[in-house]
Amino acid sequence: MLPDLQDVLVSQNVRPFLKWVGGKQQLLAQFDAFFPRSIERYFEPFVGGGAVFFHLMSSGRLPGPVFLFDKNEELINAYTTVRDNVDGLIEALAVHQARHSKKHYYETRNLDGQDSEMSDVVRAARTIYLNKTCYNGLYRVNTKGQFNVPMGSYSNPQVLYEDVLRNASVVLQDVSIDVRDFREVVDLARSGDFFYFDPPYDPLSKTASFTGYTSNDFQDADQRDLAKVFRRLHNKGCRCMLSNSSTPFVRELYQGFTIKMVQARRAVNSNGNGRGSIEEVVVLNY
């Protein structure tokens, strides 16, 4: 049985159930000054780990309809399974927790997440298990769409966080969750809606980015299309907030809008000396 929504919100124990490279948990304190005071309808077209959604929900700022989208089918399946069948998911994750080993990791990784005979629960448990045990929580697929991140060097990784999953299930109950391209959101928008965009970042250099968040990389053309979507939503009277790298390309794309700077910790870098604080942009149209 799921706990009551108000009890969950009061407990302040609402947080992401996935680790996510580029996740915004560390930036929420800086973001608080940017969020609108009131939000009627909330859209997040690149939900990822959902740190901003869970933060806004736990602080009571999302009283109205919420729409979470992503092109990553395995990610969206994990969200819908947490919402719709958290008990079955917890049982499946308990099995992964008990069986975790190098052999079990690679056997699980080698399963095809797109296998039509694999149930949604099995797929979601596989996604969460790999997320908790792979290198740095990285999500990357090859050109065939197959997850290919090596196992992380954790001595005893925690795979199952039952309270986190149950609380996430509670706050997701009335949320619309779907696989959707960001270009499709303009048709759903109406004046007063709030959109938060957290796309794959523009790389700081040609070697700074990993490929394969989905089977199709996010290229310069996608960044340009996203900037066009941002402007179209602005023209419809929506409030928009976007995170990205602080690069000349990004700043040029959003010229004319308010651009704020935040300090983020670099989480993934093959060179240990490259990990540290880095400047990112937050683009606002309000």
C-alpha positions as CSV (number, residue, x, y, z in Angstrom):
1,M,0.0,0.0,0.0
2,L,1.3,3.4,-1.0
3,P,1.7,6.1,1.7
4,D,-0.5,9.2,1.6
5,L,0.7,12.0,-0.7
6,Q,0.6,14.7,2.0
7,D,2.5,12.4,4.4
8,V,5.2,11.9,1.7
9,L,5.4,15.7,1.0
10,V,5.7,16.5,4.7
11,S,8.4,13.9,5.2
12,Q,10.6,15.8,2.6
13,N,11.8,12.4,1.5
14,V,11.0,12.8,-2.2
15,R,14.0,12.4,-4.4
16,P,15.2,10.8,-7.7
17,F,15.3,7.0,-7.8
18,L,18.0,7.1,-10.5
19,K,21.5,8.5,-10.6
20,W,21.9,10.7,-13.7
21,V,24.9,12.3,-15.3
22,G,24.2,16.0,-15.5
23,G,21.4,15.6,-12.9
24,K,20.4,18.8,-11.2
25,Q,20.3,17.8,-7.5
26,Q,23.5,19.8,-6.8
27,L,22.1,22.9,-8.4
28,L,18.6,23.1,-6.8
29,A,19.7,25.7,-4.2
30,Q,20.9,27.9,-7.0
31,F,17.8,27.2,-9.1
32,D,15.4,28.2,-6.4
33,A,15.8,31.9,-7.2
34,F,14.8,31.2,-10.8
35,F,11.7,29.1,-10.5
36,P,8.3,31.0,-10.9
37,R,6.4,31.6,-7.7
38,S,3.3,29.9,-9.1
39,I,3.1,27.1,-11.6
40,E,-0.2,26.1,-13.2
41,R,1.0,23.4,-15.6
42,Y,4.5,21.9,-15.6
43,F,6.4,20.4,-18.5
44,E,9.8,18.7,-18.4
45,P,10.7,17.4,-21.9
46,F,14.1,15.9,-20.9
47,V,13.2,14.4,-17.5
48,G,16.4,12.4,-17.0
49,G,16.8,11.8,-13.2
50,G,13.9,14.2,-12.5
51,A,15.7,16.2,-9.8
52,V,13.9,19.4,-10.6
53,F,10.5,17.7,-10.8
54,F,10.9,16.0,-7.5
55,H,12.2,19.2,-5.9
56,L,9.3,21.3,-7.1
57,M,6.8,18.6,-6.1
58,S,8.2,18.2,-2.6
59,S,8.1,21.9,-2.1
60,G,4.4,22.1,-3.0
61,R,4.9,24.2,-6.2
62,L,3.2,21.8,-8.6
63,P,-0.5,21.8,-7.6
64,G,-1.6,21.4,-11.2
65,P,-1.0,19.0,-14.1
66,V,2.5,17.7,-14.7
67,F,3.9,16.3,-17.9
68,L,7.2,14.4,-18.0
69,F,8.7,13.4,-21.3
70,D,11.9,11.9,-22.7
71,K,13.0,10.2,-25.9
72,N,14.7,7.5,-23.9
73,E,12.2,4.6,-23.9
74,E,13.9,2.6,-21.2
75,L,14.0,5.7,-18.9
76,I,10.3,6.4,-19.5
77,N,9.4,2.8,-18.9
78,A,11.2,3.0,-15.5
79,Y,9.1,6.0,-14.6
80,T,5.8,4.5,-15.6
81,T,6.6,1.3,-13.8
82,V,7.5,3.1,-10.6
83,R,4.1,4.9,-11.0
84,D,2.0,1.9,-11.9
85,N,3.6,-1.2,-10.4
86,V,6.0,-0.3,-7.7
87,D,5.4,-3.5,-5.7
88,G,6.4,-5.7,-8.7
89,L,9.4,-3.5,-9.4
90,I,10.6,-3.8,-5.7
91,E,10.4,-7.6,-5.9
92,A,12.4,-7.6,-9.1
93,L,15.1,-5.3,-7.8
94,A,15.4,-7.4,-4.6
95,V,16.4,-10.3,-6.9
96,H,19.1,-8.1,-8.6
97,Q,20.3,-7.0,-5.2
98,A,20.7,-10.6,-4.0
99,R,22.4,-11.7,-7.2
100,H,24.7,-8.8,-7.9
101,S,28.2,-9.8,-9.1
102,K,30.3,-9.0,-12.1
103,K,28.8,-12.1,-13.9
104,H,25.2,-11.0,-13.1
105,Y,25.9,-7.4,-14.2
106,Y,27.2,-8.4,-17.6
107,E,24.5,-11.0,-18.1
108,T,21.9,-8.4,-17.3
109,R,23.5,-5.8,-19.5
110,N,23.6,-8.2,-22.4
111,L,19.8,-8.7,-22.3
112,D,18.0,-6.7,-25.0
113,G,15.8,-4.1,-23.3
114,Q,13.7,-3.8,-26.4
115,D,12.8,-7.5,-26.3
116,S,9.0,-7.6,-26.8
117,E,8.8,-10.6,-24.5
118,M,10.3,-8.8,-21.6
119,S,7.7,-7.3,-19.3
120,D,7.7,-3.7,-18.3
121,V,8.7,-4.6,-14.7
122,V,11.6,-6.7,-15.8
123,R,12.8,-3.9,-18.2
124,A,12.5,-1.3,-15.5
125,A,14.3,-3.4,-12.9
126,R,17.1,-4.0,-15.4
127,T,17.4,-0.2,-16.1
128,I,17.5,0.7,-12.4
129,Y,19.9,-2.1,-11.5
130,L,22.3,-1.2,-14.3
131,N,22.0,2.5,-13.3
132,K,22.9,1.8,-9.7
133,T,25.9,-0.5,-10.5
134,C,27.4,0.8,-13.8
135,Y,30.2,3.3,-14.0
136,N,29.1,6.7,-12.6
137,G,25.5,6.1,-13.4
138,L,26.2,6.8,-17.0
139,Y,23.6,6.0,-19.6
140,R,25.1,5.3,-23.0
141,V,24.1,3.0,-25.9
142,N,25.9,1.9,-29.0
143,T,24.7,2.4,-32.6
144,K,22.4,-0.6,-32.2
145,G,20.8,1.0,-29.2
146,Q,22.4,-1.5,-26.8
147,F,23.5,-0.3,-23.3
148,N,27.3,-0.6,-23.2
149,V,28.5,1.1,-20.0
150,P,31.0,-1.1,-17.9
151,M,30.3,-2.1,-14.4
152,G,31.4,0.5,-11.7
153,S,33.9,-0.3,-9.0
154,Y,31.5,-0.4,-6.1
155,S,32.3,-2.9,-3.2
156,N,28.6,-3.3,-2.1
157,P,26.3,-1.1,-4.2
158,Q,22.7,-0.5,-2.9
159,V,20.3,-1.4,-5.7
160,L,17.0,-1.3,-3.9
161,Y,15.8,1.8,-2.1
162,E,12.3,0.8,-1.2
163,D,11.2,4.0,0.5
164,V,12.5,6.2,-2.3
165,L,10.6,4.1,-4.9
166,R,7.4,4.1,-2.9
167,N,7.5,7.9,-2.3
168,A,8.3,8.5,-6.0
169,S,5.3,6.3,-6.9
170,V,3.1,8.4,-4.8
171,V,4.1,11.7,-6.3
172,L,3.9,10.3,-9.8
173,Q,0.4,9.0,-9.5
174,D,-1.3,11.8,-11.4
175,V,1.6,12.7,-13.7
176,S,1.5,12.3,-17.4
177,I,4.6,10.4,-18.5
178,D,5.4,9.6,-22.2
179,V,8.1,9.0,-24.8
180,R,8.0,12.2,-26.8
181,D,10.4,14.4,-28.8
182,F,10.9,17.9,-27.5
183,R,9.8,19.3,-30.9
184,E,6.3,18.0,-30.2
185,V,5.7,20.0,-27.0
186,V,4.7,23.3,-28.7
187,D,1.4,21.9,-29.8
188,L,0.6,20.9,-26.1
189,A,1.5,24.3,-24.7
190,R,-0.8,27.2,-23.7
191,S,-0.1,30.6,-22.2
192,G,1.1,30.4,-18.5
193,D,2.6,26.9,-18.8
194,F,6.1,26.5,-17.3
195,F,8.7,24.5,-19.2
196,Y,12.1,23.4,-17.8
197,F,14.5,22.1,-20.4
198,D,17.6,20.1,-19.5
199,P,18.9,18.7,-22.8
200,P,22.1,16.9,-23.5
201,Y,24.7,19.7,-23.1
202,D,26.6,21.3,-25.9
203,P,30.1,19.9,-25.5
204,L,32.8,22.2,-24.2
205,S,35.2,20.6,-26.7
206,K,35.0,17.9,-29.4
207,T,36.3,15.3,-26.8
208,A,34.2,16.5,-23.9
209,S,31.0,14.7,-24.7
210,F,30.0,11.0,-24.7
211,T,27.7,9.8,-27.4
212,G,24.6,7.6,-27.3
213,Y,22.2,9.0,-24.7
214,T,19.7,7.5,-27.1
215,S,20.6,5.7,-30.3
216,N,20.5,9.1,-32.0
217,D,23.1,11.7,-30.8
218,F,22.0,15.2,-29.9
219,Q,23.8,17.4,-32.4
220,D,24.1,21.1,-33.2
221,A,21.0,20.9,-35.4
222,D,19.1,19.6,-32.3
223,Q,20.4,22.5,-30.2
224,R,19.1,24.9,-32.9
225,D,15.7,23.2,-33.0
226,L,15.5,23.4,-29.2
227,A,16.2,27.1,-29.3
228,K,13.4,27.5,-31.9
229,V,11.1,25.6,-29.6
230,F,12.1,27.9,-26.7
231,R,11.2,31.0,-28.8
232,R,7.9,29.5,-30.0
233,L,6.9,28.8,-26.5
234,H,7.9,32.3,-25.5
235,N,5.7,33.7,-28.2
236,K,2.8,31.5,-26.9
237,G,3.1,33.1,-23.5
238,C,4.8,30.2,-21.7
239,R,7.5,30.6,-19.1
240,C,10.7,28.8,-20.0
241,M,13.9,27.9,-18.2
242,L,16.8,26.0,-19.8
243,S,20.1,24.6,-18.6
244,N,23.1,24.1,-20.8
245,S,26.9,24.5,-21.2
246,S,28.3,28.0,-21.1
247,T,29.6,28.0,-24.7
248,P,29.5,30.7,-27.3
249,F,27.2,28.6,-29.4
250,V,24.6,28.3,-26.7
251,R,24.8,31.9,-25.7
252,E,24.3,32.9,-29.3
253,L,21.3,30.6,-29.7
254,Y,19.5,32.3,-26.8
255,Q,20.6,35.9,-27.5
256,G,17.9,38.3,-26.3
257,F,16.8,36.2,-23.3
258,T,18.1,36.5,-19.8
259,I,21.2,34.3,-19.2
260,K,22.2,33.5,-15.7
261,M,25.4,31.7,-14.6
262,V,25.5,28.8,-12.0
263,Q,28.5,26.8,-10.7
264,A,28.2,23.1,-11.2
265,R,30.6,20.2,-10.2
266,R,32.0,18.3,-13.2
267,A,31.0,14.7,-12.4
268,V,32.5,12.7,-15.4
269,N,35.9,13.3,-16.9
270,S,38.5,10.8,-18.0
271,N,41.1,13.1,-16.5
272,G,40.7,13.4,-12.7
273,N,42.2,16.9,-12.8
274,G,39.2,17.9,-15.0
275,R,36.7,17.3,-12.2
276,G,35.7,20.4,-10.4
277,S,33.6,23.5,-10.6
278,I,32.4,24.6,-14.0
279,E,30.2,27.4,-15.1
280,E,26.8,26.6,-16.7
281,V,24.1,28.8,-18.1
282,V,20.4,29.1,-17.1
283,V,18.3,30.7,-19.8
284,L,15.1,32.4,-18.8
285,N,12.4,34.2,-20.7
286,Y,10.8,35.8,-17.7
